[in-house]
Amino acid sequence: MTPTATLPAPSSPAESAQAVPGPTPATLRPDTLLAHVGRCRSSTQGAVNPAVVRASTVLFDSVAAMRSAQQGYEGFRYGRYGTPTTRQLEQAYATLEGADGAVAVSSGFAAIVTALQAFVRPGDHILVSDGVYEPARRFCLTRLAEQGVEVEFFPPREGAAIARRLRPQTRLVYLEAPSSITFELHDVPAIVDAVRQGDGMRPAPTVLLLDNTWATSLFYRPLDLGVDVVVQAATKYVVGHADAMLGLVAARDTYFPALRRAAIDGGFSASPDDAYLGLRGLRTLSVRLERHQRNALAVASWLERRPEVERVLYPALPSHPDHAIWRRDFRGASGLFSVVLKPVTEERVVRFIDSLHLFGIGFCWGGYESLVSPEPVQAGRDPATLGLNGPLVRLHVGLEDPADLIADLEGALRHLAPAPAATVGGAV
């Protein structure tokens, strides 16, 4: 288990002797936790931020000390198992998710693979939301299937009806909130109830895994809703500056040892430099997400009124089919959403994207910058069945002034208008 997250210690023995019991993570609000968790002045000689401890070899004073360090992951025995920098990030993240332990790994995808490999074995049956991140979907259909795991996809909005898919050998249910491209929301409490009611007919309880990258632990707490394991691509909002690759996995005590073992066995260790950047990003996560949300709402609401736009897929909008679930279970929304355009040729979509100036064209999201990309729905999903009759474009709204972003979009949307009809015999 990750050691209990500590708050900064008193600065002198005199203060310590006179101090009254201080606050604990359980009594502090999220914004305060972001500023204080994962910090320990006694280990940094008073520096506000932790040191970046880079290590491969760790030396011990005796054989007994070496053997003692091998008994639990908290000890530092080899760089691949983590350094003090890594541990402080893990402590902070576990506290924010309301978990007992967390593991930092090399990327968001490594976090997903770690969680899947920790619990799934040959002969198991797993249920996977049809809307999960495409590389994760591909991993399930290739690597896990090759290992003898039966993978079954289900519609993201299925809710309590998932009970009909559960079998004695169902070992894991994999959720993503919201879906990666199409932004459906799960009714997580209903799914949790259905799974738990059927646990008695299975040799072991089914593990509920959820990808919480979009909302982060600040705006959504899946463990409080009954989910067992949470992953985040910390590359996105946790780091927040588009300059590091990092993944995080958190769980309750029951499931944490298996996660830690899978991360070590897979060699998925996070670099101490990236762990430091993750800790740095956490400190400003709240103020950044508030701006992302405000900007995204402004841009998404404006796009809804445009004649070139069929629909905006953003759960924070009242028009979204799952808006009631978002209001019930989430504390906020991030800056990522998709836009369904009116039917138009691919050439015009490309011209629209290429003509934008403030939206970069690139993979990933969650940094301070705005991004745009054309997005096909996940392989195996039928756009027509999903009611997506036009092209999909995904936007990440960054920290720029939303009026400037809207002006940029307005100038580019003219490329989606039909070309004027050609005249015959000269101008009329």
C-alpha positions as CSV (number, residue, x, y, z in Angstrom):
1,M,0.0,0.0,0.0
2,T,1.2,3.5,-0.7
3,P,2.2,5.3,2.5
4,T,-0.4,7.7,3.9
5,A,-0.1,11.0,2.1
6,T,1.6,13.6,4.4
7,L,1.0,17.3,4.7
8,P,4.0,19.6,5.2
9,A,5.6,19.2,8.6
10,P,6.0,22.0,11.2
11,S,9.2,24.1,10.5
12,S,10.8,23.8,13.9
13,P,10.8,21.6,17.0
14,A,9.3,24.4,19.1
15,E,6.3,24.6,16.7
16,S,6.0,20.9,16.8
17,A,5.8,20.8,20.6
18,Q,3.1,23.4,20.7
19,A,1.1,22.3,17.7
20,V,-2.4,21.1,17.9
21,P,-3.5,18.1,15.7
22,G,-3.5,19.3,12.1
23,P,-5.7,18.6,9.2
24,T,-5.7,15.2,7.4
25,P,-6.3,14.5,3.8
26,A,-9.8,13.3,4.6
27,T,-10.8,16.7,6.1
28,L,-9.4,18.9,3.3
29,R,-11.1,20.1,0.1
30,P,-9.8,19.2,-3.3
31,D,-8.1,22.5,-4.0
32,T,-6.2,22.4,-0.8
33,L,-5.2,18.8,-1.3
34,L,-3.8,19.7,-4.7
35,A,-1.4,22.2,-3.1
36,H,-0.3,19.9,-0.3
37,V,-0.4,16.2,-1.0
38,G,2.7,14.4,-2.0
39,R,4.9,16.9,-0.2
40,C,7.2,16.1,2.7
41,R,9.6,18.9,3.9
42,S,11.6,16.5,6.0
43,S,12.7,14.7,2.9
44,T,13.5,17.9,0.9
45,Q,15.3,19.9,3.6
46,G,12.5,22.6,3.5
47,A,12.3,22.9,-0.3
48,V,8.7,23.4,-1.5
49,N,9.0,20.9,-4.3
50,P,10.6,17.4,-4.2
51,A,13.9,16.7,-5.7
52,V,14.2,14.8,-8.9
53,V,15.8,11.6,-7.7
54,R,17.3,9.7,-10.7
55,A,18.6,6.3,-9.8
56,S,19.3,2.9,-11.2
57,T,21.5,1.4,-8.4
58,V,20.5,1.8,-4.8
59,L,23.2,1.0,-2.2
60,F,22.4,-0.6,1.2
61,D,24.4,-0.6,4.5
62,S,24.0,-4.3,5.0
63,V,22.5,-7.5,3.5
64,A,19.7,-7.2,6.1
65,A,18.8,-3.8,4.9
66,M,18.8,-5.0,1.3
67,R,16.5,-7.9,2.2
68,S,14.2,-5.6,4.2
69,A,13.8,-3.3,1.2
70,Q,12.6,-6.3,-0.9
71,Q,9.6,-6.9,1.4
72,G,7.5,-4.0,0.1
73,Y,7.4,-1.6,-2.7
74,E,7.7,1.4,-0.5
75,G,11.4,0.7,0.0
76,F,13.9,1.9,-2.7
77,R,15.9,-1.0,-4.0
78,Y,16.3,-0.4,-7.7
79,G,15.4,2.5,-10.0
80,R,12.9,0.6,-12.1
81,Y,10.7,0.1,-9.0
82,G,10.5,3.8,-8.4
83,T,12.4,6.6,-6.6
84,P,11.3,9.1,-3.9
85,T,10.1,11.4,-6.6
86,T,7.8,8.6,-8.0
87,R,6.5,7.8,-4.6
88,Q,5.4,11.3,-3.8
89,L,3.4,11.5,-7.1
90,E,1.8,8.1,-6.3
91,Q,0.9,9.3,-2.8
92,A,-0.6,12.5,-4.1
93,Y,-2.7,10.7,-6.8
94,A,-3.9,8.0,-4.5
95,T,-5.2,10.7,-2.1
96,L,-7.0,12.6,-4.8
97,E,-8.7,9.5,-6.1
98,G,-9.7,8.3,-2.6
99,A,-7.6,5.2,-3.2
100,D,-5.3,3.2,-0.9
101,G,-2.5,2.9,-3.4
102,A,-1.3,4.1,-6.8
103,V,1.3,3.3,-9.3
104,A,3.0,5.7,-11.7
105,V,3.9,4.2,-15.1
106,S,5.4,5.3,-18.4
107,S,2.2,6.4,-20.3
108,G,-1.6,6.3,-20.1
109,F,-1.7,3.3,-22.3
110,A,0.8,1.6,-20.0
111,A,-1.6,2.3,-17.2
112,I,-4.4,0.6,-19.1
113,V,-2.3,-2.4,-19.9
114,T,-1.1,-2.7,-16.3
115,A,-4.6,-2.8,-15.0
116,L,-5.8,-5.4,-17.6
117,Q,-2.8,-7.7,-17.1
118,A,-3.1,-7.5,-13.3
119,F,-6.5,-9.2,-13.3
120,V,-7.2,-11.0,-16.6
121,R,-6.1,-14.5,-17.2
122,P,-6.6,-17.1,-20.1
123,G,-10.1,-18.4,-20.0
124,D,-11.6,-15.2,-18.6
125,H,-14.5,-13.3,-20.1
126,I,-14.3,-9.5,-20.0
127,L,-16.8,-6.8,-20.9
128,V,-15.4,-3.7,-22.6
129,S,-17.3,-0.5,-23.4
130,D,-17.7,0.0,-27.2
131,G,-16.4,3.5,-26.7
132,V,-13.0,2.9,-25.1
133,Y,-9.7,4.4,-26.3
134,E,-8.8,2.8,-29.7
135,P,-5.3,1.4,-28.6
136,A,-7.0,-0.2,-25.6
137,R,-9.7,-1.7,-27.8
138,R,-7.0,-3.1,-30.1
139,F,-5.0,-4.5,-27.2
140,C,-8.1,-6.4,-26.0
141,L,-8.8,-7.8,-29.5
142,T,-5.2,-8.8,-30.1
143,R,-3.0,-9.5,-27.1
144,L,-5.7,-10.5,-24.7
145,A,-7.6,-12.6,-27.3
146,E,-4.3,-14.3,-28.3
147,Q,-3.9,-15.3,-24.6
148,G,-7.3,-17.0,-24.6
149,V,-9.4,-14.1,-23.1
150,E,-12.9,-13.7,-24.5
151,V,-13.6,-10.1,-25.1
152,E,-17.2,-8.8,-25.5
153,F,-18.1,-5.2,-26.3
154,F,-21.2,-3.6,-25.0
155,P,-23.0,-0.2,-25.7
156,P,-21.8,2.5,-23.4
157,R,-25.4,3.4,-22.4
158,E,-26.4,-0.1,-21.5
159,G,-26.5,0.6,-17.7
160,A,-28.2,-2.0,-15.6
161,A,-28.9,-4.2,-18.6
162,I,-25.3,-5.2,-18.5
163,A,-26.5,-7.9,-16.1
164,R,-27.6,-10.1,-19.0
165,R,-24.0,-10.2,-20.3
166,L,-22.4,-11.4,-17.0
167,R,-21.2,-15.0,-16.8
168,P,-19.5,-17.1,-14.2
169,Q,-16.1,-16.4,-15.9
170,T,-16.6,-12.7,-16.3
171,R,-13.5,-11.3,-14.6
172,L,-13.5,-7.6,-15.5
173,V,-15.7,-4.8,-16.8
174,Y,-13.8,-2.0,-18.6
175,L,-15.4,1.5,-18.7
176,E,-14.4,4.9,-19.9
177,A,-16.1,8.1,-18.9
178,P,-17.0,9.5,-21.3
179,S,-16.4,7.5,-24.4
180,S,-13.2,8.4,-26.2
181,I,-14.6,9.9,-29.4
182,T,-18.4,9.9,-29.1
183,F,-18.7,11.1,-25.5
184,E,-21.4,8.8,-24.2
185,L,-21.6,8.5,-20.4
186,H,-22.1,5.3,-18.4
187,D,-24.6,5.0,-15.7
188,V,-21.9,3.8,-13.4
189,P,-24.0,3.2,-10.2
190,A,-26.4,1.1,-12.2
191,I,-23.5,-1.0,-13.7
192,V,-21.9,-1.4,-10.3
193,D,-25.1,-2.6,-8.8
194,A,-25.7,-5.1,-11.6
195,V,-22.1,-6.5,-11.3
196,R,-22.2,-6.8,-7.5
197,Q,-25.5,-8.5,-7.5
198,G,-24.0,-11.2,-9.7
199,D,-20.8,-11.6,-7.8
200,G,-22.1,-14.5,-5.9
201,M,-22.3,-16.8,-9.0
202,R,-18.6,-16.2,-9.9
203,P,-15.5,-17.8,-8.4
204,A,-14.1,-14.3,-7.7
205,P,-15.6,-10.8,-7.8
206,T,-15.6,-9.0,-11.1
207,V,-13.2,-6.1,-11.2
208,L,-14.6,-2.8,-12.4
209,L,-12.0,-0.7,-14.2
210,L,-12.6,2.9,-15.4
211,D,-10.5,5.3,-17.4
212,N,-10.9,8.7,-15.7
213,T,-8.6,10.8,-18.0
214,W,-11.3,13.2,-19.3
215,A,-12.6,14.5,-16.0
216,T,-9.6,13.7,-13.7
217,S,-10.0,12.9,-10.0
218,L,-10.9,16.6,-9.5
219,F,-14.2,16.4,-11.4
220,Y,-15.1,12.7,-11.0
221,R,-14.5,10.1,-8.3
222,P,-15.3,6.6,-9.7
223,L,-14.1,4.8,-6.5
224,D,-16.8,6.6,-4.6
225,L,-19.3,5.1,-7.0
226,G,-18.1,1.5,-6.4
227,V,-15.5,1.2,-9.2
228,D,-12.4,-0.9,-8.1
229,V,-9.6,0.4,-10.2
230,V,-9.1,3.8,-11.9
231,V,-6.6,4.8,-14.6
232,Q,-5.5,8.1,-16.0
233,A,-3.4,9.2,-18.9
234,A,-1.5,11.8,-16.7
235,T,0.1,12.9,-19.9
236,K,-3.0,14.9,-20.4
237,Y,-4.4,17.2,-17.7
238,V,-2.2,16.1,-14.8
239,V,1.0,17.1,-16.6
240,G,-0.9,19.8,-18.4
241,H,1.9,21.3,-20.5
242,A,2.3,18.8,-23.4
243,D,5.8,17.9,-22.3
244,A,5.8,14.5,-20.6
245,M,4.4,10.9,-20.9
246,L,2.9,9.5,-17.7
247,G,0.2,7.1,-16.6
248,L,-1.4,6.6,-13.2
249,V,-3.4,3.6,-11.8
250,A,-5.1,3.7,-8.4
251,A,-7.1,1.1,-6.4
252,R,-8.3,0.1,-3.0
253,D,-6.2,-2.2,-0.8
254,T,-7.8,-5.4,-2.2
255,Y,-6.6,-4.8,-5.7
256,F,-3.5,-2.7,-5.3
257,P,-0.8,-5.5,-4.8
258,A,-1.8,-7.1,-8.1
259,L,-1.5,-3.7,-9.9
260,R,2.0,-3.1,-8.4
261,R,3.1,-6.6,-9.4
262,A,1.9,-6.1,-13.0
263,A,3.6,-2.7,-13.3
264,I,6.9,-4.2,-12.1
265,D,6.6,-7.4,-14.3
266,G,5.8,-5.3,-17.3
267,G,8.7,-2.9,-16.9
268,F,6.3,0.1,-17.1
269,S,8.2,2.4,-14.6
270,A,7.7,6.1,-15.0
271,S,10.8,8.2,-15.2
272,P,11.6,10.4,-12.2
273,D,11.7,13.5,-14.4
274,D,8.2,12.8,-15.8
275,A,6.9,12.1,-12.3
276,Y,8.2,15.5,-11.2
277,L,6.4,17.1,-14.0
278,G,3.3,15.3,-13.0
279,L,3.6,16.6,-9.4
280,R,4.2,20.1,-10.8
281,G,1.1,19.9,-12.9
282,L,-1.1,18.7,-10.1
283,R,-0.5,21.9,-8.2
284,T,-2.4,23.9,-10.8
285,L,-4.8,21.3,-12.0
286,S,-7.8,23.0,-10.4
287,V,-7.3,26.5,-11.9
288,R,-6.5,25.0,-15.3
289,L,-9.5,22.8,-15.4
290,E,-11.8,25.6,-14.4
291,R,-10.5,27.6,-17.3
292,H,-10.7,24.7,-19.7
293,Q,-14.3,24.1,-18.7
294,R,-15.3,27.7,-19.0
295,N,-13.7,28.1,-22.4
296,A,-15.0,24.8,-23.7
297,L,-18.6,25.7,-22.7
298,A,-18.3,29.0,-24.5
299,V,-17.0,27.4,-27.7
300,A,-19.3,24.4,-27.6
301,S,-22.4,26.6,-27.1
302,W,-21.4,28.8,-30.0
303,L,-20.8,25.8,-32.3
304,E,-24.2,24.4,-31.4
305,R,-25.8,27.5,-33.1
306,R,-23.7,27.2,-36.3
307,P,-25.5,26.1,-39.5
308,E,-22.5,23.9,-40.4
309,V,-22.9,21.9,-37.2
310,E,-25.2,18.9,-36.7
311,R,-24.4,18.2,-33.0
312,V,-21.9,19.0,-30.3
313,L,-21.0,16.0,-28.2
314,Y,-20.1,17.5,-24.8
315,P,-21.8,16.1,-21.7
316,A,-21.8,19.5,-20.0
317,L,-24.3,20.9,-22.6
318,P,-28.0,20.5,-21.7
319,S,-28.5,19.1,-25.2
320,H,-26.3,16.1,-24.5
321,P,-28.3,12.9,-24.1
322,D,-26.4,12.0,-20.9
323,H,-26.4,15.5,-19.4
324,A,-28.5,14.3,-16.4
325,I,-25.9,11.7,-15.5
326,W,-23.1,14.3,-15.9
327,R,-25.0,16.6,-13.4
328,R,-25.5,13.7,-11.0
329,D,-22.1,12.2,-10.9
330,F,-19.5,14.8,-12.1
331,R,-18.3,18.0,-10.5
332,G,-17.2,19.5,-13.8
333,A,-16.2,19.0,-17.4
334,S,-12.8,19.4,-19.2
335,G,-11.9,21.0,-22.5
336,L,-12.4,18.0,-24.8
337,F,-15.4,17.4,-27.0
338,S,-16.4,16.3,-30.5
339,V,-18.4,18.1,-33.2
340,V,-20.6,16.3,-35.7
341,L,-20.6,18.4,-38.9
342,K,-23.4,18.5,-41.4
343,P,-22.7,16.0,-44.3
344,V,-19.8,17.4,-46.3
345,T,-16.9,16.0,-48.3
346,E,-13.7,15.0,-46.6
347,E,-11.9,17.6,-48.7
348,R,-13.9,20.4,-47.2
349,V,-13.3,19.0,-43.7
350,V,-9.6,19.0,-44.3
351,R,-9.7,22.6,-45.7
352,F,-11.6,23.6,-42.6
353,I,-9.0,22.1,-40.2
354,D,-6.0,23.3,-42.2
355,S,-7.2,26.9,-42.2
356,L,-7.3,27.1,-38.4
357,H,-4.6,29.2,-36.8
358,L,-5.0,28.8,-33.1
359,F,-6.0,25.1,-33.0
360,G,-2.9,23.0,-33.5
361,I,-3.3,19.7,-35.5
362,G,-1.9,16.9,-33.4
363,F,-2.5,13.9,-31.2
364,C,-3.0,14.0,-27.5
365,W,-4.8,16.8,-25.5
366,G,-4.9,18.1,-22.0
367,G,-2.2,20.7,-22.4
368,Y,-2.7,24.5,-22.3
369,E,-3.0,24.6,-26.1
370,S,-6.1,24.2,-28.3
371,L,-6.1,21.2,-30.7
372,V,-8.2,19.9,-33.5
373,S,-8.2,16.5,-35.4
374,P,-10.6,14.6,-37.7
375,E,-11.8,11.6,-35.8
376,P,-13.4,8.4,-37.2
377,V,-15.4,6.5,-34.6
378,Q,-13.7,3.5,-33.1
379,A,-13.2,0.5,-35.4
380,G,-16.1,-1.9,-35.2
381,R,-18.7,0.8,-34.4
382,D,-21.2,1.9,-37.0
383,P,-21.6,5.7,-37.3
384,A,-25.1,5.4,-38.8
385,T,-26.3,3.3,-35.8
386,L,-24.8,5.9,-33.5
387,G,-26.7,8.6,-35.4
388,L,-23.5,10.2,-36.7
389,N,-24.5,11.2,-40.2
390,G,-21.7,13.7,-40.8
391,P,-17.9,13.9,-40.2
392,L,-16.6,14.0,-36.7
393,V,-14.0,16.6,-35.6
394,R,-12.6,16.5,-32.1
395,L,-11.6,19.8,-30.4
396,H,-9.5,20.4,-27.3
397,V,-10.2,23.9,-26.0
398,G,-7.1,25.3,-24.3
399,L,-6.4,28.3,-22.1
400,E,-6.6,31.0,-24.8
401,D,-9.3,33.6,-24.8
402,P,-12.5,31.9,-26.1
403,A,-13.4,35.0,-28.2
404,D,-10.2,34.5,-30.2
405,L,-10.9,30.8,-30.6
406,I,-14.4,31.5,-31.8
407,A,-13.2,34.0,-34.3
408,D,-10.6,31.5,-35.6
409,L,-13.4,28.8,-36.0
410,E,-15.7,31.3,-37.7
411,G,-13.1,32.1,-40.3
412,A,-12.4,28.4,-41.0
413,L,-16.1,27.3,-41.1
414,R,-16.5,29.1,-44.4
415,H,-14.7,26.2,-46.0
416,L,-17.6,24.0,-45.2
417,A,-20.1,26.0,-47.1
418,P,-21.0,24.6,-50.5
419,A,-19.2,26.1,-53.5
420,P,-21.3,28.7,-55.5
421,A,-23.0,27.2,-58.5
422,A,-21.0,27.7,-61.7
423,T,-22.6,30.1,-64.2
424,V,-23.0,29.4,-67.9
425,G,-22.3,32.1,-70.5
426,G,-20.7,34.5,-68.2
427,A,-21.8,36.5,-65.2
428,V,-25.4,37.4,-64.7
